[in-house]
Structure formats: C-alpha cells, structure tokens
C-alpha cells in the first residue's frame, strides 16, 4: 500500500520535503534487508528508527504502536505486522506462494487508543496547541519501499514452464496472455495431434515448437515490446525478460525482434524442424 500524502488536521511525522509538520530533528525511517533463514527460506529483516521524544513516549506507553503494512500486488497479499516498541525490529518469512515479484513495505505509527491532548515541542511553527486523535489515526509514516523478491534463478526456468496448451471447440488457435502463463488453445483435433508430437522423445518435437509454441512466444514478445502495462506483472513476462537480458539480448524492449528472440528462447528449433523428414527421405533412398 502506497500511503497517500493526504491532508491531516494534525501534525504527521514523515520525511522532510514530503511533510514538514515537525522540526528537522525528528524522524521516522525504515531499513529493509533480505536474509537467508534456511536452505531455501528467506525473510524480510525490517528495522525502524524513531527520533522523536513525544512519539517514542506514546509508543513505549502503548498509547501508539508501530506497524508495518506489507503488500504483494502480484498476488493480492496484504498484511499488517506490529513491530515491538523496544526491539524496533521484526523478521517476516517470505512465503513464495503469497509473496511474488516484489513487495510494497510501508511503516506507520498509529494511535492505539483515543489521545485527546496530542502535542509536542517538536511540531513545526505551523502547528500549536493540542489535538484530539481517534484510535487508528496515523501519527507518522515513511514512504513505501519496494522490495524485489524475484527468485535469483528466474532466467533458468525452462521456456516451456510458462507455456500451457489446451483444447477448445473453436476452429482456430488462440493465444491468451492475461494470466501468469501463456495459454495456447488449439482446436480439439489439432490438440490431439500436438499431444502426440510434443514429447521431447518425439522426432517431431522441434516441429511442434515451431508450429505452436513459436507463434505464442512471438505474440508475448510483441506484447512486451508494446510496453503494455498489464504484461509487466505476469510471470511469463518476467521470465522472458530475464532470459533475454541474461542471454545478452538487453532490456531495451523497443529493439526486441519477436521472431529472432522467440527462436532464441526455444534454442533455435528451426534447424531441427525438418531433420526427421530429411532422415526419413534419406533412409528411403532419397529421390532415387
């Protein structure tokens, strides 16, 4: 959740320039790191820093509390964590089933009860007197930090891992890029033939890639090249971008060549496409 710098009827502590409700000596900030907590487990290590005597007193007395809102826009995961007032630190396990791509981390200080005499010597000159606060009112916030949690080996995923092929009752092949995988729908008769040819053990495996998977990848790369906003969050888009970037193709989407790059992603199947037919022809005596 990216907190909006809304109008408040009372002083709110944040970074200088975003809000200047407090004197420069007061601050509220956050530090985030990813730490390895097991063989394949990682956690967010979050520490907050509060430099303000009055807010610290409210937090230590329990009248206010420090919370951290964490959201994963790609999976709709949202949760608020309370941070211990004395430790000022929390470690949150990263669950890959719930947290994907990147996280938005936003720390707050909120009123934990009604505070009817909120005041401080650290208020800027624009504020004076005492303020009435309801439970849940925001007393301080730090700007949202985006934390990339993409797995390190995303570029090593097989291209076929982002491809799903199914059948439908229509007469034509269709390609659906709206989900996390590239969905190819084939007419029922075509799908039956594809199933027989698409095994890696099949002599015609490369032909199935060229006929069915290559056009779908080209459509996906065209989608990336056009920089459609809705493709950025898709797993297939992130896998393709990572594989192309690490394969030396760069990250200038404008220069993406859909045909050449799709063939690259499939390990250039063109040269193997007609090999079974040529071999069969040779074994039958060629043109003799």
Secondary structure per residue as TSV (DSSP state, phi and psi in degrees):
chain	resnum	aa	ss	phi	psi
A	1	X	-	360.0	120.8
A	2	X	-	-90.9	110.4
A	3	X	-	-68.1	138.0
A	4	X	-	-89.2	144.0
A	5	X	-	-81.8	69.7
A	6	X	-	-75.9	172.3
A	7	X	-	-80.6	127.9
A	8	X	-	-115.5	150.7
A	9	X	S	-89.4	7.2
A	10	X	S	-147.2	165.4
A	11	X	-	-69.1	138.3
A	12	X	-	-128.0	128.8
A	13	X	B	-82.7	128.2
A	14	X	-	-152.8	-167.3
A	15	X	-	-74.0	151.4
A	16	X	T	-62.5	136.4
A	17	X	T	98.7	-35.4
A	18	X	T	-83.5	-47.9
A	19	X	-	-140.2	138.4
A	20	X	-	-120.4	42.2
A	21	X	S	-77.3	-18.8
A	22	X	B	-119.1	160.5
A	23	X	-	-66.2	154.9
A	24	X	T	-58.8	-22.2
A	25	X	T	-69.4	-21.6
A	26	X	-	-89.3	143.1
A	27	X	E	-156.9	156.7
A	28	X	E	-142.3	119.4
A	29	X	E	-142.8	173.4
A	30	X	E	-140.5	146.5
A	31	X	E	-126.0	134.6
A	32	X	E	-129.4	137.2
A	33	X	E	-141.5	153.9
A	34	X	E	-100.6	128.9
A	35	X	E	-123.9	146.0
A	36	X	E	-80.6	122.7
A	37	X	-	-114.9	1.4
A	38	X	S	-169.3	-174.0
A	39	X	S	-59.5	-43.4
A	40	X	S	-130.5	19.6
A	41	X	-	-111.3	138.5
A	42	X	E	-129.3	157.6
A	43	X	E	-135.5	156.3
A	44	X	E	-84.9	125.7
A	45	X	E	-104.8	111.4
A	46	X	E	-117.5	127.4
A	47	X	E	-125.5	135.9
A	48	X	E	-112.9	152.6
A	49	X	E	-127.8	127.5
A	50	X	E	-124.1	121.1
A	51	X	E	-118.2	84.4
A	52	X	-	-168.0	119.1
A	53	X	H	-61.9	-44.9
A	54	X	H	-68.8	-45.3
A	55	X	H	-65.7	-37.9
A	56	X	H	-61.3	-40.7
A	57	X	H	-64.3	-40.5
A	58	X	H	-64.5	-41.0
A	59	X	H	-67.2	-45.4
A	60	X	H	-66.2	-28.0
A	61	X	H	-86.0	-9.9
A	62	X	T	89.5	-1.0
A	63	X	S	-73.6	-21.0
A	64	X	E	-135.4	162.0
A	65	X	E	-141.9	154.9
A	66	X	E	-97.0	128.2
A	67	X	E	-127.5	161.5
A	68	X	E	-133.5	118.6
A	69	X	E	-93.3	124.5
A	70	X	E	-120.6	129.9
A	71	X	E	-133.5	139.2
A	72	X	E	-113.7	97.0
A	73	X	T	-59.1	-26.7
A	74	X	T	-77.8	-17.4
A	75	X	T	-125.9	2.4
A	76	X	T	64.9	19.4
A	77	X	E	-75.1	131.5
A	78	X	E	-143.5	132.8
A	79	X	E	-156.8	146.5
A	80	X	E	-110.3	129.3
A	81	X	E	-114.1	135.3
A	82	X	E	-84.4	137.5
A	83	X	E	-107.4	130.8
A	84	X	-	-57.3	133.1
A	85	X	T	-67.3	-27.6
A	86	X	T	-95.8	-36.4
A	87	X	T	-78.5	-34.6
A	88	X	-	56.9	34.7
A	89	X	E	-153.4	146.4
A	90	X	E	-150.0	148.8
A	91	X	E	-121.7	122.6
A	92	X	E	-117.9	117.6
A	93	X	E	-60.9	140.0
A	94	X	-	-91.8	113.2
A	95	X	-	-95.3	109.0
A	96	X	T	-63.8	-18.9
A	97	X	T	-75.8	-22.6
A	98	X	T	-111.9	-25.9
A	99	X	-	-119.2	110.6
A	100	X	-	-131.0	143.2
A	101	X	S	78.9	-75.3
A	102	X	E	-155.0	159.4
A	103	X	E	-119.1	147.2
A	104	X	E	-104.8	118.9
A	105	X	E	-115.3	121.8
A	106	X	E	-132.4	116.8
A	107	X	E	-91.6	147.4
A	108	X	E	-135.7	159.4
A	109	X	E	-117.2	125.5
A	110	X	E	-127.0	152.3
A	111	X	E	-67.8	132.8
A	112	X	S	-96.1	-6.4
A	113	X	S	-161.4	175.1
A	114	X	-	-65.8	131.0
A	115	X	E	-122.7	111.7
A	116	X	E	-100.0	3.3
A	117	X	E	-139.6	47.3
A	118	X	E	-71.8	117.8
A	119	X	-	-154.7	165.0
A	120	X	-	-165.2	146.0
A	121	X	T	-73.6	-10.2
A	122	X	T	-90.4	-1.9
A	123	X	B	-62.1	147.0
A	124	X	-	-69.8	172.7
A	125	X	T	-66.5	-12.9
A	126	X	T	-80.3	-12.1
A	127	X	-	-121.7	139.6
A	128	X	-	-154.0	163.2
A	129	X	S	87.9	-162.5
A	130	X	-	-119.8	152.0
A	131	X	E	-126.6	146.9
A	132	X	E	-97.4	127.0
A	133	X	E	-120.9	137.8
A	134	X	-	-86.5	159.7
A	135	X	T	-60.3	130.9
A	136	X	T	96.6	-10.3
A	137	X	-	-64.8	142.2
A	138	X	E	-81.1	126.3
A	139	X	E	-101.6	-27.0
A	140	X	E	-159.1	152.0
A	141	X	E	-153.9	152.6
A	142	X	-	-109.3	150.1
A	143	X	-	-57.3	149.8
A	144	X	-	-62.4	134.3
A	145	X	E	-107.9	129.3
A	146	X	E	-92.0	127.4
A	147	X	E	-115.6	116.8
A	148	X	E	-75.4	124.9
A	149	X	-	-123.5	22.5
A	150	X	-	-60.3	134.3
A	151	X	-	-60.3	144.9
A	152	X	T	-62.0	-25.6
A	153	X	T	-101.5	23.9
A	154	X	G	-61.1	-32.2
A	155	X	G	-74.2	-12.0
A	156	X	G	-93.6	-3.2
A	157	X	S	-66.8	137.6
A	158	X	-	-59.7	141.2
A	159	X	G	-55.9	-38.5
A	160	X	G	-64.9	-15.2
A	161	X	G	-69.0	-19.0
A	162	X	G	-102.4	8.3
A	163	X	E	-108.7	131.2
A	164	X	E	-125.8	130.2
A	165	X	E	-117.9	130.0
A	166	X	E	-140.6	177.9
A	167	X	E	-110.6	158.1
A	168	X	E	-147.7	173.2
A	169	X	S	-90.2	3.2
A	170	X	S	-77.3	167.4
A	171	X	S	-86.7	-18.7
A	172	X	S	-116.0	156.8
A	173	X	-	-72.3	141.7
A	174	X	E	-133.0	155.5
A	175	X	E	-125.7	127.8
A	176	X	E	-117.6	118.3
A	177	X	-	-107.5	14.6
A	178	X	S	-80.9	-16.0
A	179	X	S	-103.2	-170.9
A	180	X	S	-74.5	-20.6
A	181	X	S	-114.0	156.8
A	182	X	E	-80.9	115.8
A	183	X	E	-101.4	120.5
A	184	X	E	-106.7	124.6
A	185	X	E	-109.7	127.0
A	186	X	E	-114.9	148.8
A	187	X	E	-55.6	148.7
A	188	X	H	-54.8	-44.5
A	189	X	H	-65.8	-40.8
A	190	X	H	-65.2	-40.1
A	191	X	H	-61.9	-39.8
A	192	X	H	-61.5	-42.9
A	193	X	H	-66.2	-39.5
A	194	X	H	-61.6	-41.8
A	195	X	H	-59.3	-36.4
A	196	X	H	-73.0	-28.9
A	197	X	H	-98.1	-16.9
A	198	X	-	-86.7	-3.1
A	199	X	S	-68.9	140.6
A	200	X	T	-62.4	-20.5
A	201	X	T	-78.9	-12.6
A	202	X	S	-76.2	142.0
A	203	X	T	-64.3	-21.0
A	204	X	T	-105.3	20.4
A	205	X	H	-58.5	-47.7
A	206	X	H	-61.8	-34.9
A	207	X	H	-66.3	-38.5
A	208	X	H	-65.5	-35.2
A	209	X	I	-64.7	-46.4
A	210	X	I	-64.5	-39.9
A	211	X	I	-80.4	-34.0
A	212	X	I	-113.8	-50.8
A	213	X	I	-79.0	-39.8
A	214	X	H	-56.9	-48.7
A	215	X	H	-60.4	-35.5
A	216	X	H	-66.6	-42.6
A	217	X	H	-65.1	-37.6
A	218	X	H	-61.6	-42.1
A	219	X	H	-62.8	-40.1
A	220	X	H	-65.3	-41.7
A	221	X	H	-69.1	-36.7
A	222	X	H	-58.2	-40.9
A	223	X	H	-62.6	-44.1
A	224	X	H	-64.6	-43.1
A	225	X	H	-61.2	-35.2
A	226	X	T	-78.0	-3.5
A	227	X	T	54.8	45.0
A	228	X	-	-68.9	129.1
A	229	X	G	-60.8	-32.8
A	230	X	G	-76.7	-9.2
A	231	X	G	-86.6	-18.5
A	232	X	T	-61.6	-33.1
A	233	X	T	-87.9	-4.5
A	234	X	-	-82.9	142.5
A	235	X	H	-59.8	-43.1
A	236	X	H	-59.7	-37.2
A	237	X	H	-67.4	-42.7
A	238	X	H	-68.4	-37.4
A	239	X	H	-65.4	-46.4
A	240	X	H	-61.4	-46.4
A	241	X	H	-61.6	-43.0
A	242	X	H	-65.7	-42.6
A	243	X	H	-67.2	-39.5
A	244	X	H	-70.0	-42.2
A	245	X	I	-63.0	-47.6
A	246	X	I	-73.9	-14.4
A	247	X	I	-90.1	6.7
A	248	X	I	88.1	12.1
A	249	X	I	-88.8	-6.9
A	250	X	-	80.1	-177.2
A	251	X	S	-127.6	22.4
A	252	X	-	-88.7	95.0
A	253	X	G	-61.2	-28.9
A	254	X	G	-56.8	-32.4
A	255	X	G	-95.8	6.4
A	256	X	-	-63.0	132.0
A	257	X	-	-104.3	102.5
A	258	X	H	-56.0	-42.5
A	259	X	H	-68.4	-49.9
A	260	X	H	-64.4	-41.3
A	261	X	H	-73.9	-34.4
A	262	X	H	-64.5	-40.1
A	263	X	H	-65.0	-38.8
A	264	X	H	-59.9	-43.6
A	265	X	H	-64.8	-23.9
A	266	X	T	-102.3	14.4
A	267	X	T	59.8	40.2
A	268	X	-	50.9	68.3
A	269	X	T	-74.9	-9.7
A	270	X	H	-56.9	-43.5
A	271	X	H	-66.7	-21.2
A	272	X	H	-96.8	-6.7
A	273	X	H	-60.7	-47.3
A	274	X	T	-99.6	4.7
A	275	X	H	-58.5	-43.3
A	276	X	H	-60.8	-38.1
A	277	X	H	-68.2	-42.2
A	278	X	H	-63.7	-43.1
A	279	X	H	-63.0	-41.0
A	280	X	H	-64.2	-40.5
A	281	X	H	-63.6	-42.0
A	282	X	H	-63.7	-40.0
A	283	X	H	-70.0	-20.3
A	284	X	T	-96.2	11.3
A	285	X	T	93.3	11.9
A	286	X	T	61.0	-128.9
A	287	X	T	-93.9	5.9
A	288	X	-	-69.2	360.0
